[in-house]
Amino acid sequence: MPDMHPIEVLLVEDDAGDVLLTQEAFELNKVQNRLHVVSDGEQAMSFLRQNEPYTGVPRPDLILLDLNLPRKDGHEVLSEIKADATLRTIPVVVLTTSEAEEDILRSYQLHANAYVTKPVDFSQFIRVVRQIDDFFVTVVKLPGNP
């Protein structure tokens, strides 16, 4: 496809092990997307608004958001993203360990684009990352940066 280009992915994850798994999944899947990582909800919002120390960072095309974050939890981040006219068009995939029905329901009420429970098995985690990549990069048409 001639217009295929790497997309900017923001991973909001405080667990260093899950960050490493995601980075490895991108590498093993030969995903050419650029993965940016922040470790809490306040950093996520600073990154998205390009506040210090994130001035000049690219606007993400896709956000992978954990719910259990320090300083500002994933639901708060999701709510702020979807309430902001300049950010709300960025697809947000909640990627979390929580299988709680209330977390799933609340995430969709806050307009998450997808809710994915992190598999504990490495090979399944790799498969999930590949499926997210295939869907949001190959299948779905993402909005251009404003």
N, C-alpha and C positions, 0 to 999 in steps of 0.2 A: 504494500500500500504506500503510495507516494507521500501522503501527508502524515505518515506515522512518525512521531517524534517522542522522545522521552517525556514523561509527565513528572511533575513535581509532587511528591507524596510527603505529607507531614504525618509522622508517627508520634502520637502523644502517649507516652508509656513510661512509667516510673520504675518498672522492674527491669534491671539490667539484663537478666537472663532472657526475658521476652524480647528486648531490643535486639540482643545478639541473635536469637532465633529468627526474627524478622529479617535482619540483615543477611543472615545465611540463606534464608528462603529466597530472598531477592537474587542473591548470587547464584544459588543452585538452579533457580528457574531461569537464569540468564535474563532476568528482568533488567531492562536498561533504564528504568525510571530512576529519578534522583530521590533518595530517601533522606529526609531531614528529620531529626529527632529532638524532641523536648521532653522533659521529665515531669512536668506538673502543669496544672490548668492555667496558672498565671503566665507561665512561659509560653504556653500555647497561644493565649490571647495576645501577648506581646509580639510573638512571631507573626501572627495573622495581621496584626495592625502595623507591623514593621516598626515597632517602638524599639528603643535601645534595649539590648545590644543587637537587635535584629534588623536594623535599617538596611535596606538594599537587598534583603532576602527575596527570593521569588515567591509569588503568590502560589499557594498549593493548588493543584488540580483535584486532589483527593486527600481526605483526612482519615487516618485510621486512629480511632479514639478509644482509649481504655476508660472505664468508668471509675475505677478506684484509684484516684489521683490525690496527691497532697496539695494543700493550699487552695485548690478549687477543683471540685470533683467533675467527672466527665459530664454529668447531667447539666451542671452549671455552664460548662464550656459549650455544650451543644445548644443550650438555651440562648447564650450570648451570640453564638454564630448565626443561628437561625433568626434572631431578632435584628441582626445588622444587615441592612440592605446591600452593603458592599460585599458581605461574606456569605450570605444565605444560599447563593447558588453553588457553593463548593459542596460536592457530595461528601457526606460523613458516614463512614462505616464504623459502627461501634464494634470493637474487637476486644472482648473481655472474657474473663473467666466466669462471670455471673450467669447462671441459668435461671435466676429468679424471675418469675412471671412479672412482678412489679417493675423490675428493671427493664425488661423487654417492652412492656406496655408504655412505661414512661418515656423510653427512648423514642418510640414511634410517635408518641403524642408530641414530643419535642421536634419531630420531623427528621429523625435519623433516616438515611437512605437505605440502610441495611443494619441488621443486628447479627453478629457472628460470635458464637462461643468458641474461645480458643481451645483447640484440642491439646491434650497434654502430651500426646505421642508426636515425636518430631516429624515423622513421615506424613502424618495427617496434617500437622501444622503447615508443612511445605505445600501440601495439596490445597489447603485452604487459601494460602497466600496466592498460589497460582490461579485459583478460581476467582479470587477477588481481582487479580490483575487481568485475567482474561475478560471478565465481565466489564470492569470499569475502563479498561484501556482498549480492548478489541471490539466489544459489543456495543457499549453505551457511547453515545456522542456527548462529550463533556463540553460545557460552555467555555468560550475563550476568555482569557483574562481581560478585564475591563481596561 
